[in-house]
Amino acid sequence: MKNLAVAMIAVAGLAAVANAQPFSGQGRVSFQVATNPAGPWSAGVTVTPGTHVYVRQMNSWSSNDPVFGWASTTLEEVSFNGANATDTFGVSERAQNSIANRTNQDISPASGFNLWKAQGTTAAWNTYTTAGGVKLDHNVNPDTTGRIVTGQSTFAIPGVPWQGFSGANGVVGLLYRFVAGTAAGTRNIDITGRFFVSGSPAPQGNQFVVYVNEAGTNTKFTTNAALDGARVTIIPAPASLALLGLGGLIAGRRRR
């Protein structure tokens, strides 16, 4: 079990105010994939080897009680089940000093970065090979103390610029890019995560926190948050393209 104090310090930094009473409703984390950082986004995409695949964590909720906006989500890790050594994973992070730096999200191949995160506290992440694939986690003792904390600070917190805050029901918590590998045959990479569970703010449950007013009061829902995974299917390059390349080579030789 990862160290409770690590996550609670991080979450406190995102919302260091009194907690509200539990709200009815449910939070939801949805992993979505695309072949372009601008989308379109969906729960599944089919690509060929060498394709840059983009993954985002969308945070939303359903509730009859008034919600001012998403505050934070804490996961134990993000898993890429089915990834192997031919897939290119790594962390070169787009630096940001605050959540207000939302316009600085370029993680294209040309930028040299492959991770952007909405996070009000300093924490470096890394990727690790597992028996079942690859995981994204904190780079300090990832199996015991590290967690994936994403969130946004309300503008009521002193010293934190407010311009980047979004009260929309649906806020991106992280954006990540990896390259589909060349392993033979068709295969799937299933992207999912595992919630950190705690009792703060009350009640006990998945660590998905929302703001309930402009002063930064935060709470969790009485129903545990849900998580939707995404799938990347990697297929070999179409045979027609390979034949076209071979045909071009033969034609070129005939013209000599």
Secondary structure, 3 states (H helix, E strand, C coil): CCCHHHHHHHHHHHCCCCECCCECCEEEEEEEEECCCCCCCECEEEECCCCEEEEEEEEEEECCCCCCEEEEEEEEEEEEECCCCCCECCCCECCCCCCCCCCCCCCCHHHCCCEEECCCCCCCEEEEECCCEEEEEECCCCCCCCCEEEECCCCCCCCCCCCCCCCCCCEEEEEEEEECCCCCCCEEEEEEEEECEECCCCCCEECEEEECCCCCCEECECCCCEEECEEEEECCCCHHHHHHHHHHHHHHHHHC
